[in-house]
C-alpha cells in the first residue's frame, strides 16, 4: 500500500472563564438580559466570559425576581425569555 501521512495535530487554546462576577458586570447583566428574546446559559456564558454554571445560577436568580420567564425546560437545556422583550413584541 501507500505511505501513511502523519496528521497534523490541532492546537486548541483553552479559554479561561471567570468564576466570580464583579458588581458592575452583574448590574449590566441584570439590565441587558431581560431585554433579550431568547436566553440560554451557554449564550450568557459566551457573552460575558463566565462559566456555564455561574450563568445558570444568575439566570435562576433573575427568574425568581421575575425579570425573565422560563419558556422551555429539558433535562439538559433551559430556555428563558426576557419580560421586557415580551412587552416590546406585543
N, C-alpha and C positions, 0 to 999 in steps of 0.2 A: 504494500500500500504506500501511500504518500507520507511525507513528513508531517508530524503533528506541530502545529503552530502554538506557541505559548500565548495564552490570553493575557492581555494587559489588565492588571488589577486597577480597579477604580478607587480613587482616594475620595472618601466621603468625609467632609468636615462635620463634626457634631456641633450643633448649636446649643449653647448653654442658655437655658431658660431660667428665669428667676423664680424663686420660691416665695419670696416676700414682695409685697406690693406696697409702695410708699403712698402716703396720703394724697398727694397730688394726682397720681395715676388713678387711684381709687375714685376720687371725686370726678375725674374726667370720664371714667368708665360709667359711673352712675348717671352721668348726663347723656352720654352718647349711646349706650346700649339700649335704653327704652325707645330710641328713635329708629332702631334697626327693624327691618321686616322679618328676617329670618336670623335666629340666633342659635348657634351651636357652640359647645365648649371648644371644639377644635378651631373654629373661626376666631373666637375671642383669644385663644392661646396664640394663634399666629399673629393677630393684630397687635397685641400688647406684649408679646415675647415673654409669656408666663407659661407655667406648666398647665397641662390639661386639668389636673386635679385641683389646682388653685382656681382655674376658670370655672370648674363645676361648682365649687363652694361659693364663689361670688355670684354665679347665676342662681343658685339655690336661695341665697340671701336676698337677691333682688326680687325673686318670685314671692318670698314671704312678705316683703314690703309692698307688693302689688305693682311694682314698676314693670314687670314682664309677666307674660301668661304662657303656661305650658300648652303647646298645641298637640304634640305627638310624643309618646313615650314608648320606648322599646327597651329590651334588655341591655343593649349597648349604646343606644343613641337617644338623646332627648332633644327636642326642638322647641324653642320658645319663640314668641313674637313680642315685640315691644308694644306697650299700651298706647304710646304716643303715635306709633306707626299705624295702629288700627284706627285711631281717631282721624289721622290725616287721609287714610284711604277711603273712609266713608263720608 
